[in-house]
Amino acid sequence: MSKAEVALLMGSDSDWPLLEDTVGVFLQFGVECEVRVMSAHRTPEIAAAFARQAAGKGIKVILAAAGGSAHLAGVVAGHTTLPVIGIPVSSNFMGGLDSLLSTVQMPAGIPVATVAVGKSGATNAALLAVQILALGRADLRQKLARHKKTLVEKVKAGNARIQMEVAKKKTKG
Protein backbone atom coordinates (compact mmCIF):
# COMPACT_ATOMS: atom_id res chain seq x y z
CA MET A 1 0.00 0.00 0.00
CA SER A 2 1.19 3.51 -0.84
CA LYS A 3 1.96 5.92 2.00
CA ALA A 4 0.26 8.74 0.09
CA GLU A 5 -2.77 10.28 1.78
CA VAL A 6 -3.46 12.70 -1.05
CA ALA A 7 -3.65 12.21 -4.80
CA LEU A 8 -2.99 15.09 -7.17
CA LEU A 9 -4.36 14.38 -10.62
CA MET A 10 -3.87 16.57 -13.67
CA GLY A 11 -5.57 16.33 -17.01
CA SER A 12 -2.34 17.02 -18.90
CA ASP A 13 1.36 17.20 -18.15
CA SER A 14 1.16 20.82 -19.34
CA ASP A 15 -0.64 21.55 -16.02
CA TRP A 16 2.52 20.73 -14.05
CA PRO A 17 3.90 24.31 -13.87
CA LEU A 18 0.67 25.36 -12.14
CA LEU A 19 0.74 22.41 -9.74
CA GLU A 20 4.42 22.27 -8.76
CA ASP A 21 3.80 24.58 -5.79
CA THR A 22 0.88 22.38 -4.72
CA VAL A 23 3.29 19.52 -4.21
CA GLY A 24 5.53 21.97 -2.35
CA VAL A 25 2.71 22.67 0.12
CA PHE A 26 2.34 18.96 0.80
CA LEU A 27 6.09 18.65 1.34
CA GLN A 28 6.01 21.63 3.71
CA PHE A 29 3.35 19.92 5.83
CA GLY A 30 4.89 16.44 5.60
CA VAL A 31 1.95 14.98 3.68
CA GLU A 32 2.70 12.22 1.18
CA CYS A 33 1.20 12.90 -2.23
CA GLU A 34 0.77 10.69 -5.28
CA VAL A 35 0.88 12.67 -8.53
CA ARG A 36 -0.63 11.37 -11.77
CA VAL A 37 -1.61 12.54 -15.25
CA MET A 38 -4.94 11.23 -16.48
CA SER A 39 -7.75 12.64 -18.54
CA ALA A 40 -11.51 12.49 -18.13
CA HIS A 41 -11.81 12.37 -21.92
CA ARG A 42 -8.67 10.69 -23.26
CA THR A 43 -8.28 8.07 -20.50
CA PRO A 44 -11.72 7.83 -18.85
CA GLU A 45 -11.27 4.20 -17.82
CA ILE A 46 -7.98 5.00 -16.08
CA ALA A 47 -9.52 7.97 -14.24
CA ALA A 48 -12.54 5.94 -13.13
CA ALA A 49 -10.41 2.99 -11.99
CA PHE A 50 -8.06 5.28 -10.07
CA ALA A 51 -11.01 6.91 -8.29
CA ARG A 52 -12.57 3.56 -7.39
CA GLN A 53 -9.29 2.17 -6.01
CA ALA A 54 -7.94 5.30 -4.26
CA ALA A 55 -9.50 4.70 -0.81
CA GLY A 56 -8.22 1.13 -0.77
CA LYS A 57 -4.70 2.47 -1.38
CA GLY A 58 -4.91 4.79 1.63
CA ILE A 59 -5.75 7.98 -0.25
CA LYS A 60 -7.99 10.26 1.82
CA VAL A 61 -8.39 13.33 -0.43
CA ILE A 62 -8.15 13.73 -4.21
CA LEU A 63 -7.22 16.95 -5.99
CA ALA A 64 -8.06 17.08 -9.69
CA ALA A 65 -6.80 19.85 -11.96
CA ALA A 66 -8.06 20.35 -15.48
CA GLY A 67 -8.62 23.11 -18.02
CA GLY A 68 -10.99 23.57 -20.90
CA SER A 69 -14.01 21.38 -20.33
CA ALA A 70 -12.44 20.51 -16.94
CA HIS A 71 -14.39 17.31 -16.26
CA LEU A 72 -11.65 15.41 -14.41
CA ALA A 73 -12.79 16.34 -10.90
CA GLY A 74 -16.40 15.47 -11.67
CA VAL A 75 -15.55 12.13 -13.25
CA VAL A 76 -13.37 11.24 -10.29
CA ALA A 77 -16.05 12.36 -7.80
CA GLY A 78 -18.58 10.17 -9.59
CA HIS A 79 -16.46 7.09 -8.84
CA THR A 80 -15.41 7.65 -5.21
CA THR A 81 -16.75 8.62 -1.81
CA LEU A 82 -13.53 10.48 -0.97
CA PRO A 83 -13.50 14.28 -0.87
CA VAL A 84 -12.56 15.72 -4.26
CA ILE A 85 -11.14 19.20 -4.70
CA GLY A 86 -11.28 20.62 -8.22
CA ILE A 87 -8.56 22.97 -9.44
CA PRO A 88 -9.65 24.88 -12.56
CA VAL A 89 -6.71 25.47 -14.90
CA SER A 90 -6.60 28.71 -16.83
CA SER A 91 -7.23 28.32 -20.53
CA ASN A 92 -6.93 30.56 -23.56
CA PHE A 93 -10.72 30.68 -23.76
CA MET A 94 -12.36 33.05 -21.28
CA GLY A 95 -9.24 33.20 -19.08
CA GLY A 96 -10.20 29.99 -17.30
CA LEU A 97 -13.80 30.97 -16.52
CA ASP A 98 -14.89 28.00 -18.65
CA SER A 99 -12.72 25.69 -16.52
CA LEU A 100 -14.08 27.18 -13.31
CA LEU A 101 -17.69 26.75 -14.38
CA SER A 102 -17.08 23.21 -15.64
CA THR A 103 -15.56 22.27 -12.29
CA VAL A 104 -17.96 24.03 -9.95
CA GLN A 105 -21.28 23.19 -11.67
CA MET A 106 -21.77 19.66 -10.38
CA PRO A 107 -25.15 17.96 -10.13
CA ALA A 108 -26.65 17.39 -6.69
CA GLY A 109 -25.18 14.30 -5.08
CA ILE A 110 -21.70 14.55 -6.65
CA PRO A 111 -19.88 17.28 -4.70
CA VAL A 112 -16.61 18.77 -5.85
CA ALA A 113 -15.05 21.46 -3.67
CA THR A 114 -13.73 24.02 -6.14
CA VAL A 115 -10.99 26.60 -5.66
CA ALA A 116 -9.96 29.63 -7.70
CA VAL A 117 -8.41 29.46 -11.14
CA GLY A 118 -4.62 29.61 -11.18
CA LYS A 119 -1.74 29.34 -8.70
CA SER A 120 -3.60 30.69 -5.67
CA GLY A 121 -6.35 28.14 -6.27
CA ALA A 122 -3.81 25.33 -6.59
CA THR A 123 -2.15 26.39 -3.33
CA ASN A 124 -5.51 26.69 -1.56
CA ALA A 125 -6.51 23.25 -2.80
CA ALA A 126 -3.45 21.78 -1.11
CA LEU A 127 -4.14 23.71 2.09
CA LEU A 128 -7.77 22.57 2.06
CA ALA A 129 -6.62 18.97 1.69
CA VAL A 130 -4.25 19.43 4.64
CA GLN A 131 -7.11 20.91 6.68
CA ILE A 132 -9.27 17.89 5.87
CA LEU A 133 -6.48 15.53 6.93
CA ALA A 134 -5.93 17.62 10.07
CA LEU A 135 -9.36 16.62 11.33
CA GLY A 136 -7.72 13.37 12.41
CA ARG A 137 -4.12 14.49 12.93
CA ALA A 138 -2.94 16.77 15.74
CA ASP A 139 0.47 17.25 14.07
CA LEU A 140 -1.17 18.81 11.02
CA ARG A 141 -3.39 21.03 13.18
CA GLN A 142 -0.24 22.38 14.86
CA LYS A 143 1.48 22.97 11.52
CA LEU A 144 -1.60 24.75 10.19
CA ALA A 145 -1.68 26.99 13.27
CA ARG A 146 2.00 27.91 12.66
CA HIS A 147 1.20 28.54 9.00
CA LYS A 148 -1.57 30.98 9.97
CA LYS A 149 0.82 32.80 12.33
CA THR A 150 3.32 33.12 9.48
CA LEU A 151 0.63 34.71 7.30
CA VAL A 152 -0.17 37.21 10.07
CA GLU A 153 3.51 38.10 10.43
CA LYS A 154 3.85 38.65 6.67
CA VAL A 155 0.89 41.03 6.67
CA LYS A 156 2.26 42.92 9.69
CA ALA A 157 5.66 43.23 8.01
CA GLY A 158 3.99 44.48 4.82
CA ASN A 159 2.01 47.04 6.79
CA ALA A 160 5.18 48.25 8.52
CA ARG A 161 6.90 48.69 5.13
CA ILE A 162 3.95 50.65 3.76
CA GLN A 163 3.79 52.85 6.86
CA MET A 164 7.47 53.71 6.35
CA GLU A 165 6.85 54.53 2.69
CA VAL A 166 3.92 56.79 3.60
CA ALA A 167 5.99 58.53 6.28
CA LYS A 168 8.81 59.15 3.74
CA LYS A 169 6.35 60.69 1.29
CA LYS A 170 4.93 62.97 3.99
CA THR A 171 8.38 64.25 4.95
CA LYS A 172 9.27 64.93 1.29
CA GLY A 173 5.92 66.61 0.59
Secondary structure, DSSP 8 states (H G I E B T S, - for coil): ----SEEEEESSGGGHHHHHHHHHHHHHHT--EEEEE--TTTSHHHHHHHHHHHGGGT--EEEEEE-TT--HHHHHHTT-SS-EEEEE---SSGGGHHHHHHHH---TT---EE--SSHHHHHHHHHHHHHHHHTT-HHHHHHHHHHHHHHHHHHHHHHHHHHHHHHHHHHH-
